[in-house]
Amino acid sequence: MNLPKEKKDRLILVGICGVVICVGIWYGLIQTRRTALNLSKTKLTKASAQLDQATTWVKKADQIELEVARTLKIIQNMEENMASAADPFAWSYVFLDKARSGHDIEIREVLRPEKKEAERKKDVGVFADFPYNVVVFTVSGAAHYHDFGNFVADFENQFPYFRIQSISLSNPAEGGGDAGARTAKEKLLFRMDVVALIKPT
């Protein structure tokens, strides 16, 4: 069929316009919708994973509550051995008497360094925002070397939340020649710092 050149040009132009419109519809509507659909699928997958995780946590809620209660009980038991906030140094005498039970050591004096809380924490290597306050009391006394060593080892094993530091040992002054003086001479004088956490009020 022979068409005039003008009609052929119009038909070609209509065809080109149709192709352009189809491409425009594809990219403008279909591709945009497909991208939005893929994004929705990704969000749905993520939300589904979060829902699964939340469901798992809900199922474990009772178990988690038991764990929290058990942990709080452990912390309360730990705090029972901590220094009393009301009068930590009166507490220290009772505590040290309990700690030296079964050991042949003599505690002669307990001193408290006069330092502010922040300075004490810095001295003993505790973070400034650590939730427990610390108290450092200096203890001096006398004991045979072997007895003192056993006391320190047992102290650290029995009271893991306390720390002994700055230990110094020295020979006592020369005594007389009787048996009592010789026994006293065999003992070492010790001085040490005991770092204790203070029970919160």
Backbone torsions as a table, in degrees:
resi	resn	phi	psi	omega
1	MET	NA	124.3	-179.3
2	ASN	-91.8	120.7	176.8
3	LEU	-111.8	149.5	177.1
4	PRO	-63.2	154.6	-176.9
5	LYS	-58.0	-36.7	-178.9
6	GLU	-63.9	-41.6	179.8
7	LYS	-69.8	-38.6	177.3
8	LYS	-60.4	-44.8	179.7
9	ASP	-61.0	-39.3	178.9
10	ARG	-65.1	-43.0	179.3
11	LEU	-62.0	-43.2	178.1
12	ILE	-61.8	-43.6	-179.8
13	LEU	-63.4	-41.4	178.0
14	VAL	-63.0	-41.7	178.9
15	GLY	-62.3	-45.5	179.8
16	ILE	-62.6	-43.5	178.6
17	CYS	-61.8	-40.3	178.8
18	GLY	-62.5	-43.6	178.8
19	VAL	-62.9	-44.3	180.0
20	VAL	-61.8	-42.1	179.6
21	ILE	-64.6	-41.9	178.8
22	CYS	-62.5	-44.0	178.8
23	VAL	-64.1	-40.6	178.4
24	GLY	-62.5	-43.8	178.1
25	ILE	-62.9	-41.6	-179.4
26	TRP	-59.9	-53.4	-177.7
27	TYR	-76.3	-34.1	-176.2
28	GLY	-78.8	-34.1	-176.1
29	LEU	-114.5	-59.3	-173.2
30	ILE	-64.9	-48.8	-177.8
31	GLN	-66.2	-39.2	177.4
32	THR	-62.4	-43.7	178.2
33	ARG	-64.2	-38.5	-180.0
34	ARG	-65.5	-42.2	177.9
35	THR	-62.3	-44.6	178.7
36	ALA	-62.5	-37.9	179.0
37	LEU	-65.8	-43.2	177.4
38	ASN	-62.6	-40.3	178.1
39	LEU	-64.4	-40.7	177.8
40	SER	-63.3	-39.3	178.3
41	LYS	-63.0	-42.0	178.8
42	THR	-62.3	-45.6	178.9
43	LYS	-62.8	-39.6	179.9
44	LEU	-64.8	-40.4	178.2
45	THR	-63.7	-43.6	179.8
46	LYS	-64.4	-44.9	179.5
47	ALA	-63.3	-37.4	178.5
48	SER	-64.3	-41.3	178.1
49	ALA	-64.2	-41.1	178.4
50	GLN	-65.3	-38.3	177.8
51	LEU	-64.4	-42.0	177.7
52	ASP	-61.1	-42.7	179.9
53	GLN	-65.0	-43.2	178.8
54	ALA	-63.0	-39.9	178.1
55	THR	-62.6	-41.1	178.0
56	THR	-62.1	-44.3	179.6
57	TRP	-63.9	-39.3	179.0
58	VAL	-62.8	-42.2	179.0
59	LYS	-64.0	-31.8	-178.2
60	LYS	-91.0	2.6	-174.2
61	ALA	-55.3	-46.6	-179.1
62	ASP	-62.5	-42.2	179.7
63	GLN	-64.3	-40.6	179.8
64	ILE	-65.3	-41.1	178.0
65	GLU	-61.4	-40.8	177.3
66	LEU	-63.3	-41.1	178.8
67	GLU	-63.3	-43.2	179.3
68	VAL	-62.5	-45.3	179.7
69	ALA	-62.7	-40.7	179.4
70	ARG	-64.5	-42.9	-179.7
71	THR	-65.2	-42.5	178.1
72	LEU	-62.1	-37.3	178.0
73	LYS	-64.3	-41.9	177.9
74	ILE	-61.2	-44.7	179.9
75	ILE	-63.0	-42.0	178.6
76	GLN	-62.3	-40.0	177.7
77	ASN	-63.9	-39.8	177.1
78	MET	-62.7	-42.7	-176.2
79	GLU	-68.0	-22.3	177.8
80	GLU	-60.4	-31.8	-179.3
81	ASN	-89.2	-2.8	-177.5
82	MET	-78.5	163.4	-179.6
83	ALA	-65.7	146.9	177.3
84	SER	-74.8	130.6	-179.3
85	ALA	-69.2	-27.7	-176.9
86	ALA	-65.5	-48.6	-179.1
87	ASP	-150.5	81.0	-173.9
88	PRO	-62.3	-26.4	-176.3
89	PHE	-86.0	-25.9	169.4
90	ALA	-69.2	-39.3	177.3
91	TRP	-61.5	-37.0	-174.4
92	SER	-60.7	-35.7	179.9
93	TYR	-65.6	-43.8	178.7
94	VAL	-64.8	-43.7	-178.0
95	PHE	-63.6	-46.7	-178.5
96	LEU	-66.3	-33.9	176.8
97	ASP	-63.5	-40.3	176.9
98	LYS	-67.5	-42.1	-176.3
99	ALA	-66.6	-34.2	-177.0
100	ARG	-87.8	0.5	178.6
101	SER	-57.9	128.7	-179.0
102	GLY	87.5	2.1	179.5
103	HIS	-121.9	139.5	-179.0
104	ASP	-88.6	71.1	175.7
105	ILE	-130.3	152.9	-178.3
106	GLU	-114.5	121.6	176.1
107	ILE	-97.7	119.2	-174.0
108	ARG	-100.0	-32.2	-174.4
109	GLU	-155.4	145.5	174.1
110	VAL	-126.7	122.5	-179.1
111	LEU	-118.2	154.0	176.2
112	ARG	-116.0	121.8	173.2
113	PRO	-65.9	135.7	-179.0
114	GLU	-86.7	86.4	179.6
115	LYS	-133.5	153.9	177.4
116	LYS	-75.1	161.5	-176.7
117	GLU	-55.2	-46.6	-178.0
118	ALA	-61.6	-39.8	179.4
119	GLU	-67.2	-39.7	178.7
120	ARG	-62.9	-44.1	-179.6
121	LYS	-62.4	-40.9	179.6
122	LYS	-65.5	-41.8	-178.7
123	ASP	-61.4	-38.5	-175.1
124	VAL	-97.1	6.2	175.0
125	GLY	75.1	33.3	177.3
126	VAL	-103.3	139.7	179.5
127	PHE	-60.7	146.1	-177.5
128	ALA	-61.2	-34.4	-178.4
129	ASP	-96.3	18.7	176.1
130	PHE	-61.3	133.3	-171.2
131	PRO	-68.7	-14.5	179.2
132	TYR	-107.3	142.7	171.5
133	ASN	-80.2	159.6	179.3
134	VAL	-122.0	153.9	174.5
135	VAL	-131.5	139.0	-179.8
136	VAL	-120.7	118.4	175.6
137	PHE	-120.6	138.9	-177.3
138	THR	-93.1	128.0	-176.0
139	VAL	-115.9	135.1	174.5
140	SER	-130.3	151.0	-178.9
141	GLY	-176.7	-161.0	-178.3
142	ALA	-139.5	147.1	178.2
143	ALA	-167.9	157.6	169.8
144	HIS	-69.6	151.9	-174.1
145	TYR	-54.6	-48.7	-176.9
146	HIS	-64.1	-42.6	179.7
147	ASP	-63.9	-41.0	180.0
148	PHE	-65.3	-42.0	178.4
149	GLY	-61.0	-42.6	177.7
150	ASN	-64.6	-38.3	179.1
151	PHE	-62.3	-46.9	-178.8
152	VAL	-62.8	-44.0	-179.6
153	ALA	-62.7	-47.0	180.0
154	ASP	-65.8	-37.1	179.1
155	PHE	-60.3	-47.8	-177.4
156	GLU	-68.2	-30.9	177.9
157	ASN	-77.7	-37.4	-176.3
158	GLN	-80.5	-30.9	-177.2
159	PHE	-125.7	75.9	-175.4
160	PRO	-67.6	-11.9	-178.8
161	TYR	-97.7	8.9	174.3
162	PHE	-115.4	163.4	179.6
163	ARG	-142.7	136.0	172.7
164	ILE	-100.6	132.6	178.9
165	GLN	-145.5	169.6	177.7
166	SER	53.4	50.5	179.1
167	ILE	-78.4	133.6	171.7
168	SER	-131.8	136.9	179.7
169	LEU	-119.9	143.5	178.4
170	SER	-147.9	158.0	175.8
171	ASN	-78.9	140.7	177.4
172	PRO	-70.4	165.5	178.1
173	ALA	-64.3	150.9	179.2
174	GLU	-61.5	133.9	179.9
175	GLY	-106.9	-163.1	178.7
176	GLY	-77.5	-168.3	-175.6
177	GLY	-100.5	0.7	-177.9
178	ASP	-77.3	173.5	-174.8
179	ALA	-64.2	-39.7	179.7
180	GLY	-61.5	-42.3	179.5
181	ALA	-67.4	-39.3	179.1
182	ARG	-63.1	-40.0	178.5
183	THR	-64.3	-42.6	179.0
184	ALA	-63.5	-37.0	-179.4
185	LYS	-65.3	-31.0	-178.2
186	GLU	-70.6	-21.2	-179.9
187	LYS	-78.9	148.1	175.0
188	LEU	-97.3	147.0	170.8
189	LEU	-88.9	133.2	179.0
190	PHE	-122.1	155.2	175.2
191	ARG	-144.0	131.9	-177.3
192	MET	-152.7	158.5	174.3
193	ASP	-103.0	133.5	174.9
194	VAL	-110.5	121.9	-179.7
195	VAL	-99.8	124.4	-179.2
196	ALA	-128.5	146.6	173.7
197	LEU	-83.3	146.2	-179.5
198	ILE	-97.0	130.9	179.5
199	LYS	-64.0	128.2	180.0
200	PRO	-68.1	149.0	-179.4
201	THR	-92.1	NA	NA
